[in-house]
Amino acid sequence: MLGQVPDFTLTAQTGQPFQGSTLLGHVWIADFIYTNCPGPCPLMTQRLKRVQQATGSSIRLVSFTVDPARDTPAALTAYARRFGAKADRWTFLTGDPKTLNMLDRDAFKLGALDPSFDHSTRFVLVDARNRIRGYYGMGLENMVERISKDAQDLEKEKT
């Protein structure tokens, strides 16, 4: 266990409030992106789409924005659609910058909320008790296969 994700309230791409506690009981994978990113974000989202295809329907995916001023629910919805995100499995979150910064910096230990600086390109695997169980960098060989397998292994631990 590498950390604990606290409960939080943000806004989903649907415009509805999203409570972090709804992820309890689910294995999930998180990343931090922004929709107008000229660098790694589209590649990260493409990789997460491959994880979506490689894992069972019980595994959740959560993409947090690092640019809440521009990443409105409508912008996140368009971005999700562009990458074929399944709404029942993959949630894109925006909201209060303080909450997003706390999650990015303190809970996930990835950095600080500021798209003008390089942001982390790591994915975070979280178990059904909202405990951080692994970090996976973009440069990791067979990253999609490894995080998918580890997520499915954690899913088997639940039963």
C-alpha positions in Angstrom: 0.0 0.0 0.0 1.5 3.3 -1.1 -1.1 5.7 0.2 -4.8 6.3 0.8 -7.1 8.3 -1.4 -9.4 10.4 0.8 -13.1 11.0 0.0 -13.6 14.0 -2.3 -16.4 15.7 -4.2 -15.8 16.9 -7.8 -17.9 17.4 -10.9 -18.2 14.6 -13.5 -18.3 15.2 -17.3 -22.1 14.9 -17.0 -22.2 18.0 -14.8 -23.3 15.9 -11.8 -21.5 15.9 -8.5 -19.2 12.9 -8.1 -18.3 11.6 -4.7 -15.0 9.7 -4.4 -16.6 7.2 -2.0 -18.6 5.8 -5.0 -15.4 4.2 -6.1 -15.2 2.1 -2.9 -15.6 -1.5 -3.8 -14.1 -1.0 -7.3 -10.5 -1.4 -8.5 -9.7 1.8 -10.4 -7.0 3.5 -12.4 -6.4 7.3 -12.2 -4.5 9.8 -14.3 -4.2 13.6 -14.4 -4.7 15.2 -17.9 -6.1 18.3 -19.5 -8.1 18.4 -22.7 -6.1 21.1 -24.6 -2.8 19.5 -23.8 -0.3 19.8 -26.6 1.9 17.1 -25.2 1.4 13.7 -23.5 -2.3 13.8 -22.5 -3.7 12.5 -25.7 -1.2 9.6 -25.6 -2.1 8.9 -21.9 -5.8 8.9 -22.8 -5.2 6.6 -25.7 -3.3 4.2 -23.3 -6.2 4.3 -20.8 -8.5 3.5 -23.7 -6.5 0.4 -24.3 -6.7 -0.5 -20.6 -10.5 0.0 -20.9 -10.5 -2.6 -23.7 -8.2 -5.0 -21.9 -10.0 -5.1 -18.5 -13.3 -6.3 -17.3 -16.3 -4.0 -16.8 -15.9 -3.8 -13.0 -12.6 -1.9 -13.3 -13.1 1.9 -13.2 -11.1 4.6 -14.9 -10.9 8.1 -13.6 -9.2 11.1 -15.3 -8.8 14.2 -13.2 -8.2 17.5 -15.0 -5.2 19.7 -14.1 -6.9 22.7 -15.8 -10.3 23.1 -14.2 -10.7 26.6 -15.5 -11.0 25.4 -19.1 -12.0 21.8 -18.6 -15.7 22.2 -18.1 -18.0 19.3 -18.1 -18.8 20.0 -21.7 -15.1 20.0 -22.7 -14.6 16.8 -20.7 -17.6 15.2 -22.4 -16.3 16.0 -25.9 -12.8 14.8 -24.9 -14.3 11.5 -23.6 -16.3 11.0 -26.7 -13.2 11.6 -28.9 -11.4 8.8 -27.2 -14.3 6.3 -26.9 -14.6 6.4 -23.2 -17.4 4.2 -21.9 -19.5 6.4 -19.6 -20.3 3.5 -17.2 -16.6 2.8 -16.6 -14.6 6.0 -17.2 -15.3 9.2 -15.4 -13.6 12.6 -16.2 -13.6 15.0 -13.3 -13.2 18.7 -12.9 -14.1 21.1 -10.0 -12.6 23.0 -7.2 -8.8 23.7 -7.9 -8.1 23.2 -4.2 -9.6 19.7 -4.2 -7.9 18.8 -7.4 -4.5 20.1 -6.2 -4.9 18.2 -2.9 -5.6 15.0 -4.8 -2.8 15.5 -7.3 -0.1 16.6 -4.8 -1.1 15.1 -1.5 -3.2 12.0 -2.1 -1.6 10.7 -5.3 1.8 12.3 -4.7 2.1 13.2 -8.4 2.8 17.0 -8.4 0.9 20.2 -8.3 -2.1 21.5 -10.2 -0.7 23.7 -12.9 -0.9 22.9 -16.6 1.8 25.5 -17.4 4.3 23.1 -15.9 4.9 19.6 -16.8 2.5 17.3 -15.0 2.9 13.7 -14.1 2.4 11.2 -16.9 2.0 8.3 -14.4 -1.1 6.2 -13.9 -2.1 5.2 -10.5 -3.7 1.8 -9.6 -6.1 2.0 -6.7 -7.7 -1.0 -4.9 -11.3 -1.5 -3.8 -10.5 0.2 -0.4 -9.2 3.4 -2.2 -5.6 2.4 -1.3 -2.9 3.2 -3.9 -1.3 0.0 -5.0 1.0 1.0 -7.9 2.4 3.7 -10.2 2.9 3.1 -13.9 4.9 5.5 -16.0 4.3 6.1 -19.7 7.8 4.8 -20.5 7.3 1.5 -18.7 7.6 -1.4 -21.1 4.3 -3.1 -21.7 2.6 -0.5 -19.4 -1.0 -1.2 -20.7 -0.6 -5.0 -20.2 1.1 -4.6 -16.8 -1.5 -2.2 -15.3 -4.4 -4.2 -16.8 -3.1 -7.5 -15.3 -2.4 -5.9 -11.9 -5.9 -4.3 -11.9 -7.5 -7.7 -12.7 -5.4 -9.4 -10.0 -6.6 -6.8 -7.5 -10.2 -7.5 -8.7 -9.7 -11.2 -8.0 -8.5 -10.4 -4.5 -12.0 -9.0 -3.7 -13.6 -12.4 -4.1 
